[in-house]
Amino acid sequence: MKQDTAPFWTALKSYQEKGVIPFHTPGHKLQSGPFSTIESALGPGFFALDPSDEIEDLAFNHDFELALKRAEALAAELFGAQDTLFLVNGTTGGLHYLVMPTTGPVLIPRFSHQAVYSALILGAGGGIYLPASYDLDWHIPLPPTISQVTEALADKDCQAMVITHPTYYGTVSDLTEIIELAKSQGVRVFVDEAHGGHFLFSEELPATGLECGAHGVVQSTHKTLGSFTQTSMLHCNDPVWFQKVKEAQSVLQTTSPSLVFFGVLDEVRRILALQGCDLMGQTLELAYSCKKHLARIPGVELLPCHLQADPTKIVFTLRDLGLTGIEVEEILRKDYNIQVELSDYYNVLALVTVGDTVTSISKLVEAIQDLASRRTHLGGHKLPHYRLEVPHLPPSRLNLRDAFFQEKEEIPLAKAIGRVSGTFLTPYPPGVPVIVPGEEFTWEIVEYLTWCSTIGWPVRGLMAGEKVRVLKDYNHLCRK
Ligand SMILES: Cc1ncc(COP(=O)(O)O)c(C=O)c1O
C-alpha cells in the first residue's frame, strides 16, 4: 500500500477546494458566516473542511466510508495490525468497543484509567482487580508483574485482561511474557496504549502492545503523536473479536463523526510513515538533553531509569528543596508560563513529543534552574517523606455494572462501614480507586479516606460534608 498517500485527507481537502454549494448539514454550511470570530481563531477555510459526510473523490464514489476504510487499512499496515479503526471519542471510546463484547470477567490492574472501568460497566462480565503496588520512594503505581498475573489467572476464570502500557510515568510491565501467559490460558489481552502511540517509531522505546502479541490495542494518537485532541486509533490482530468491536462501535459512536478528525488521523499517519523514525529520533535527542540538563541542577532529581522505559516522559522532583510536585506545577504555570502534564506529591511530569523544539526544552530547563536557585537561596527544608499506605481491596458484594445503576443515597463517610459503595472513591494522586461501585466499605477504607480528607488530600468521589454515595437497600448483601 502507498504509505505516502492520505486518501481520506485528500478527498476531504478536494471537497473543501471545490466549493460545493451545500444544502446539507452542518448548519454552518461550510462558511464562517455569522461565526467569523470562530474562523479568525481557527484559520481561514476551517469551516469548509467540516462537512458532515461528504468528500470529493470519484475513486470512492464520493463515499466517505470507503475512503475511511482505505485510510484505516493504511494505518493498520503501518502499525502492524490486521484491522484498524479511527476513533473520534479518544482511547476511551476504543477501550469501550474492545471490552463491551466481553461476557466473562476481565482482569485489570487496580490503577487502570477510568476509561477501563467505564468499559467494564458496558461489558457483561465484570472486573477482577490486580492490586496496585507502588514504588515507595517515588510513590508511583507500578504495572503488574508476571507473578501477580500468574496468580490472578490461576485463581479466576478470566475471559480477557486489559493492561496499561506504559503507565502515565512511562513504566512498563514485561508485556510479552504476560501476553504469552494469558494466551496459553485462552485469555484475550487488550492494551491501553494511550501513552504509547509513539513506541513504533524508535528501537530505543519499548515494544508496542501489538509487537508483544496483544489481540487489541488502543492508542491516543492525540496524546503522543500530534493528531487533534479526541482522535485515537484502535488496532486489532484478532478478526473474530474485531467483528464484535465493530458492532460495539456501531452502537456507541456518534452517527456524525467529524471528518476533520478522520482526515487529520490519515494525514498524521502519512507523515509518520514517511518521517516518524526521524521525528522520534529528534524527539528522543531533545528528551535526553532535557534530562541531562535537569540532572545537573542541584536539588532536582529525575525518576531513575529502572522505573522508566519511556524517556520522553520527563519525571522529576524538587522534594529536596521542600517543594511538592503540585507546588512546582503551580509555580511553573504562574511564574514561567509553563504548563506540565501532571504533578503529584513528589513528582512533576513534562511530556516531550514530536511537537517540541530546542526552544521549548530550553525554556523548561531554564525555568527549573531559576526555581531551584530561588529555593536554594531561601534555604528550604526537605519535603517530609510519608509512608504510602493503601488499604487492602475491600470485599465485592455486587458487580460493577449492577452497582453503578442501582439507586443510591448520600450518607456521611463515618457511617459507611458495612454499606456498599455506589461510586469510585479515588485519592488523587496517585489516582488509584480505593473503593469502586459494588464494594463494601470496611473499617480500613473509611479510616483511610477520613485520614486523606483530614490532611487535605483530594479524594475524587468524596462529596461536600464528607459524604459518600452508597447503594440503597443493599444492606442485606453486607456483613452486619
Ligand atoms: C492510561 C489512560 N488510558 C486511557 C485514557 C483515555 O484516553 P483518551 O483521552 O484518548 O480518551 C487516558 C487519558 O488520559 C489515560 O491516561
The ligand as an SDF file (V2000), in Angstrom:
LIG
                    3D

 16 16  0  0  0  0  0  0  0  0999 V2000
   -3.8850    5.4320   30.7770 C   0  0  0  0  0  0  0  0  0  0  0  0
   -5.0040    6.1210   30.0370 C   0  0  0  0  0  0  0  0  0  0  0  0
   -5.8960    5.3660   29.3700 N   0  0  0  0  0  0  0  0  0  0  0  0
   -6.9120    5.9180   28.6770 C   0  0  0  0  0  0  0  0  0  0  0  0
   -7.0740    7.2800   28.6490 C   0  0  0  0  0  0  0  0  0  0  0  0
   -8.2250    7.8570   27.8630 C   0  0  0  0  0  0  0  0  0  0  0  0
   -7.7050    8.4180   26.6850 O   0  0  0  0  0  0  0  0  0  0  0  0
   -8.4990    9.4870   25.8070 P   0  0  0  0  0  0  0  0  0  0  0  0
   -8.3210   10.7980   26.4900 O   0  0  0  0  0  0  0  0  0  0  0  0
   -7.8020    9.4240   24.4760 O   0  0  0  0  0  0  0  0  0  0  0  0
   -9.9160    9.0610   25.7380 O   0  0  0  0  0  0  0  0  0  0  0  0
   -6.1620    8.1160   29.3270 C   0  0  0  0  0  0  0  0  0  0  0  0
   -6.3330    9.5840   29.3090 C   0  0  0  0  0  0  0  0  0  0  0  0
   -5.6890   10.3210   29.9840 O   0  0  0  0  0  0  0  0  0  0  0  0
   -5.1070    7.5170   30.0490 C   0  0  0  0  0  0  0  0  0  0  0  0
   -4.2380    8.2510   30.7320 O   0  0  0  0  0  0  0  0  0  0  0  0
  1  2  1  0
  2  3  1  0
  2 15  2  0
  3  4  2  0
  4  5  1  0
  5  6  1  0
  5 12  2  0
  6  7  1  0
  7  8  1  0
  8  9  2  0
  8 10  1  0
  8 11  1  0
 12 13  1  0
 12 15  1  0
 13 14  2  0
 15 16  1  0
M  END
$$$$
